[in-house]
Amino acid sequence: MELTSWGQIILICFLGAITPGPSLAVVVTNTMNRGKIYGSVTGISHAFGIVIWAMLTVVGLSTIILNYEVVLNIFQIIGACLILYIGYRTSITASKSVPSPKTLETLAPNRKLTRAALEGFGISIMNPKIALFFLAIFSQFVNTDSNWVEIFIMGLTAGIVDGAWYTTVALVIGDNKMVSTISKRRSLILRASGILLALISIYLLIDAAIKLFVRSII
């Protein structure tokens, strides 16, 4: 594959990553809620889900999944429930006392970073729309001559771009000066973020329910 093609893939993946959506909302709220380490782990683990979807898309397996609407709906429902849980937890946390930036960093290792990893990974792996995004991208670059090395690098590239973006977001928002600046409005911001995540999850659940209903009457 030509160098210009790789540049196009990187650019498109970056534009896709920075597009506001559930993933960005989760990383932002996790960072504000539990510090930049927790947020960074969420972003990095999100990238692993991106790599898996990218790999599946390139080898054509995601096409099989998307052809089975029931599987697609199940993924959407699980993902929406995860977003709803994070939104609820964020809203509850908004009523608690505001820890200092130094406290956030000190407590971060004890905040069950495994949960941050599961949340980041889950929010990406349970979003089949990512497969549609990669189908649109990679269909322009994959051909019968593509080898496994190119396939692996494509998937890895998507993951690196995604992880780099969300980690940067977590580090910027979790910066001590930034946290100090927004700490006075932390409760309001967290409540708004929680409500936004809840609304997103409700929309996804309704969308999945409508698709299941339509499928049942056809």
Secondary structure, DSSP 8 states (H G I E B T S, - for coil): --HHHHHHHHHHHHHHHHS-SHHHHHHHHHHHHH-HHHHHHHHHHHHHHHHHHHHHHHHTHHHHHHH-HHHHHHHHHHHHHHHHHHHHHHHHHTTS----HHHHHHHGGGS-HHHHHHHHHHHHHT-THHHHHHHHHHTTT--TT--HHHHHHHHHHHHHHHHHHHHHHHHHHTSHHHHHHHGGGHHHHHHHHHHHHHHHHHHHHHHHHHHHHHHHH-
